Each structure stands twice: as structure tokens, then as C-alpha cells.
Amino acid sequence: MTHSVIRRLLPVAAASLVLLSACSGGGSDGSEAKAGATPSATPTAPPVDPEQVACKILTASDRTELAGAAVDDVVAASGADGSSQCRWQAESALIQVTTLPAKEWAKSLPDVVKQLESSTDVSSAADKKDLATAKKLLAGAATFTDAQACNAFTTLAELGGDGEGTRTTVTSIPITETESGISGQTCSGGELTSILYSVPGLKQTDAVDKTVSTILDRAQKRLAAKG
């Protein structure tokens, strides 16, 4: 049985829905700011660095395969402390890739468990039991090696309903009230790599899962080859 509360742990490395909404444009009614209004302050985005590793491990062909059309404009690319992230955007599509050492990904998970424990939509006995298991598993996450972090990824994926020994998981996530995105993660060779993408009307299907898994595998192999 698949418990959604555990599956919500795994897309953490895919940086966030906040980033997605920041790229989505103006207000929901498409209106411009009123004349004379004082514009609100917005955070300064990091400079775009298209030479980021994450920009190199997903090809134009991969992006077209995901979105069904070319998505080639790099709108954000940055990284720190061994991580790398790249985001491409087209008129109706967004694709984001993040890669980082697995042990760095694992450090964030205990806090996510705490957030889920206090969430009002986590109330079933099964969810609470799974969170307790995850909390115990991640008790030493701050000192995990990369290999231990990937092993924890596999255990969490199994708790979330994936097959035994899985190294890749794919999850549907909400983007807006009406649209969904797909988040896929893989952990191997001590690296956690995540793909997050959204196109209008996107639904999770077996075919979508297979495509995301295949492209993640390609990206991870390219990452390993870069050493």
C-alpha cells in the first residue's frame, strides 16, 4: 500500500514550489499594477550561470521528450556547496534539474519529517506509523555518508510503496490549484539528482513514470561521467 505522507519526503531535493510560482508570471487575472502604485520589493535572484553541471546533464532532446516541445531557455542556474541547479522555461512549460551530494540532501529530511508530523492532513494511523519509522531511520541523517543517504532514500521509497531496492521514484505534485507537476528523484553513486517539470494538463501515468525514470538514468550517467 502506498502512503502519500512518505512520498512527500522524497521530492525535497527538487527545490521548491516557491521557485515554480516565482516563474509563473503576473497575477492570476493577468492585470497590470495600478498607476502610481508602489511596487513591492522582490528578492534578488542569483546570477544565471548556464555552465552549472545541472545544465549539462539534461539535453535538449531530453527536455523535448519530457515536455513534448522544445524548452531551451535557461532562466535560472546556480549552485553552492556541491549542489547545482538549472531551470529552463518555455511559454507553457518549465523543467528544473537539481543535483547534490546525497548526504546534503539527507540533512534536510529530519526537518521535513517534523513539518509533516505537525501537518493537519496527516491523521491516519498508517501515516503516523510511517512517519515514526522515517524519523527513526533519519535520526542520524546529519552524519550520513553519501552511501548511507542513498540507502535511506531506497528505504523511504519502499515505505512509500515503490519496489524493493528502488533507486528512482516519481511523484505527482501540485503546482497550482488546477495544474500538477511531476517530480522524479534518483540516488546512486552518492549523488541525488531530481527532475521537476510541469506542462498544462500533465497527469501521472505509467508512460510518464517510465519517461522520467529513463531521463533521470541518462542524467545520472552523464553526471557520473563528469566525475
N, C-alpha and C positions, 0 to 999 in steps of 0.2 A: 504494500500500500504506500502511495506517495503522500508525504506530509509536506504541505507547501511551506510551512514555517522553516523547515530546514533548507529547502531550495532557495529561500530568500537570503541565506547566508552567503551562497556562492558567488552571486554577481557583484559582490562588494568591490572587487578589483577593477571592475569596468567603469571606473569613475562615475559620475552620478547623473541622476535625472536633472539635477540643477544645471549641469552643463548642457544637457539637451534643451531644456526650456530657454536657456540663455541664447541658443542659436535659432530659436523658432520665430523670431521677428517681433512685430509690434503687438499691440493689444488685441484681444480676441475679436473686437468689432472692426479692426483694421483702421481705426480713426487716428488722425494725427493729433499731436499735442495742441492744446488750445493756444491761440496767440497770446503772448505775454506771460504764459505760464513759466515758472522756474523749473528747468529740467532737474530731475533727481540725480544724485550722484551715483555713478556706476563704478564697480571695481575695475581697475586697470588690468587688462588681460596680459599674460606673459607674451613676450615676442614670439612670433611664429618661427619655428626652426624646422624646415622641411627635411633637414638632414638627420632628424631623430631616427633611431633604429626602428621604432614602430612604423614610421612612414615607409620603410624599405621592405617590410616583411609581408605586406599585402599589396599585390599587384593590381594594375588597372583591370586586368581580366577577372581577378578575384572579386573586385568591388562591383563590376558589372554583373557577375554571376549572383552576387548577393541581392543587389537592388533591382536587377532587371534592366538597368540603363547605366550609362557612364556616370560615375561620381568621382570626379578628379580634382576638385578644388580643395586644397588644404586650407582649412580655416583656423586650425589651432594645432600646435605641435610643440611639446615641451617635455621636460623630464628632469628628475633630480634624484640623487641618492640611488642610482642604479635603475630607476624606473624610466619608462619612455612612453609617451602617449601621442597619438596622431589622430586628427579628426578631419574627415572630408565631408563636404556638403554640396548637394545639388538642389534644384528648385523644390523637389519633393522627397528628398532622401538625405539621410545622414548616416555615416558609418564612423565608428570610433574604435581604435585599437589601443590597448594598454598592455605593456609587458613589464614585469618587475620580478626581482628575486622572490621566490616563494616564501622565504622566511619573513620578508617585509609585508607581504600580503597577510600572512598568518597573524601578525601582531595586531591587526585591526579587528580581528574576529571576536575576541572576548567582549569588546565594547558593543559590537553588533548584537551579540547574544543578550547582553544587558538591556539593550533597547527593545529587543523582541520580547524579553520577559515582561517588560512594563507596557507592552502594546495592548490596547483594548481588544484587538481582534485575535489575540492568542488566548483562547479559553478552554479548548478541548483537552481532555486528559492525554490524548496521543501527542498533541503539540507540546504540552508541558513536559511529558516524559522525554521527548526527543530533545528539547532544549536542555534538560538536565544532563542528558547523555553528551550533548555537544559541549556544554560547559565543563564537564569533567574532562573530555577529550582535549579541550583547549586551555586547560589550567596552566600549562607550561608554554603557551604559544610564544611568549616574549623571548624565549631562549631556544625555540625550534631551529634546527638546521634546515637548509633548503629541502633536503630529502625528507625530513620529518614533516615539514609543511606539506609537501606533495602527498605523503601518506595520509595526513589528516584530511586533505582535500578529497581523497578517494573514500575515506570513511564517511565524511559528510555527504558525499554524493550517494553512497549506498543507503545512508539513512533517509535521504531524500527520494529514494525509490529507483535509482539507477542500478545497473547490473554490477555484480561483484567485480572488483578490481578496476572499475572505470577510471579513466584519466581525463575524460571530457564530459561536460554536462551542458545542456542547452535549456534555457528557461524563457518563457514569455514574461515580459514586464510591462506595467502600464507606463505610457508616455504622457498621454492626456486623458481626459475623461472618455474619449471615444477611440483613441488610437493606442496600439501596443507596439512594443519593440521586442526584438529577440536579443538575448544576452547569452553568449556561449563562452565557456572557460575551459582551458586545458592546463594541466600541471604535469610537467615532465622535465627531466634534466635539471631540476632545481629552479625552473622558471615558470611563473604563472602568466599566461597570456589570455587576454579576453577580447572578444569582439562584441560590440554592441551596435545594432543598426535598426533603422526604422524607415518604412515606406508606407504610404497610405494603404489602409485595408489589410495590413500584414497580420496573418494568423499563423500560429504554430501548427505545423503538420509534420508527418514523418519525413516528407521530402525536404522541408525546410531544415529540420534537425540534421538530416544527412548532409545537406549542402554546407551548413555551418560547421559541422564536425570535420568535413573534408577540408574546408578552407582553413580552419584552425590548425589542422595537422600540417598543411603546407606551410603556414606561417611559422609554426614551431620548428619545422625542419630548417627553414631559412634562418631563423634566429640561432639555431644550434650551429649552422654552418658559418655564421659570422663570428662565433666563438666569444 
